[in-house]
Amino acid sequence: MAGFDPSTRSNVDPFIAMEVLAAAVERERAGHRVVRMEVGQPGAPAPLPVREAAQAVIAKGRIGYTDALGIRELREAIAAHYRVTYGRDVPAERIAITAGSSGGFSLAFLAAFDPGARIALPTPGYPAYRNLLGALGLEAVEIETGPETRWALTPAMLEKAHAEKRLDGVLIASPANPTGTMYSPESLGALVRASDDLGLRFISDEIYHGLIYNGRQETALAFSDKAIVVNSFSKYYCMTGWRIGWMVVPENLVKPVDRLAQNLTLSNNEISQRAAIAAFDPRATAELDVTKASYAANRALLLERLPKIGLDDLLPVDGAFYAYASVKRFSNDSVDFARRMLIEAGVAATPGPDFDRERGHGYIRFSFAGTTADVAEAMDRVEAWLK
C-alpha cells in the first residue's frame, strides 16, 4: 500500500559519528576488539554525589513534572556557578533547563529566529547545528575558517558575510568541536560586540567549558546581555546519558522559551535535574578534576604520537577532547580511511565530512575522552596499520 512521503524538513544529512558508532558496535558484537574514539563521550561515570542524589530522588518514589524552565534549585545552582566561575551575576530567572545542549539549541533557534533566517556558522563545526537549522526552516551560512585565524571566526569575516547577504544570527563554540579552538576573551568579546553592532543574535555554545588546556575561558555573557548561551552537564560533568543541560537567555526571550518548552517537552527529567545540582558539590569537582587530568594526559599522548605516525597536520587542541588531523598523506577520502581503519586496525574515529562538507574529506577526528591505555593502544594499532 502506498504511503505518505516524509517531510522535506526531515531530509537532513546523517550524523556520521553516530553511523561510525553503530558500525563499531557491530564489530564488537562480532567479537572484534575496537578502540572507541568516534564519539565525544566521557569514559568516566557521573561523579558519585550525582549518582547518590539520583538514588535519593528515586527512593522517595514520586517523580513528577517540573516547571517547564526547570526546578528552581538547579537554576539557582547554575546562577551560583556563573558567580563563582566567571564573576558574572546571572539571574536564575534567565536560566532554562533543557534536555542536554541539543534541547537548548532547538529552543534557542525557535525563540530567536523566524523561518528563513540566516545564521552564520564557522566551519569546520558541529554538524547538528547545520542539520537542526535546516529542519527548522532556517539557513545555515557556513563561513570557512583556516590556520590564519587558528580556525576561528573573526569580526571581519562576519562583517564580510553580512555585507554580501544579510545575516540574522551567528553561532560559535569555544572550545570548538572538532577543532578544539578556544577563543581568547579578547577575540570572543570582539566577535560578540561586532554581532551586536550588526544587529545579529549571538549564540555561544559553551558545552566544553571546564575542559581547557591552553588559554582562558570566558562566557559570552561577559560582553553582552543580548547573547544566548547554551551549556550542558554532558561533557565536563560526565553526564551524557542524563540528558540535562541549560541555556541563559536575554530577558525578552524568557517567556518565549518558557512557552515553547511547555509545548515541546512539558518538563525535563526530574531525576536528572535534582541529581545535576550535586554536580557542583566540591566532592564532585574533585572527581572531575581527576577526569580532566586524564584528558590532559591523553591529549599530550596524541600530540606526541600522531605526528610520528604521519598525521602531523593538526588543528588547535586548546580545549574539549578532540584531535582533528589531516589524513591527506594517506588518503583523499577520510570516510573510506575511517572505514578501513575500523575494519583493519580496530580503531573507530569520525571522518571529517561530518564537520566540513567541502574540506573534510582530508581530515579525521579522534576523541580522547576515553582511558589513556585505550588512546595508547589506538596509536599503536594505527601506527602498525599505516606502516
Secondary structure, 3 states (H helix, E strand, C coil): CCCCCCCHHHCCCCCHHHHHHHHHHHHHHCCCCCEECCCCCCCCCCCHHHHHHHHHHHHHCCCCCCCCCCCHHHHHHHHHHHHHHHCCCCCHHHEEEECHHHHHHHHHHHHHCCCCCEEEEEECCCHHHHHHHHHCCCEEEEEECCHHHCCCCCHHHHHHHHHHCCCCEEEEECCCCCCCCCCCHHHHHHHHHHHHHHCCEEEEECCCCCCECCCCCCCHHHCCCCCEEEEECCCCCCCHHHCCEEEECCHHHHHHHHHHHHHHCCCCCHHHHHHHHHHHCHHHHHHHHHHHHHHHHHHHHHHHHHHHHCCCCECCCCECCEEEEECCCCCCCHHHHHHHHHHHHCEECEEHHHCCCCCHHHEEEEECCCCHHHHHHHHHHHHHHHC
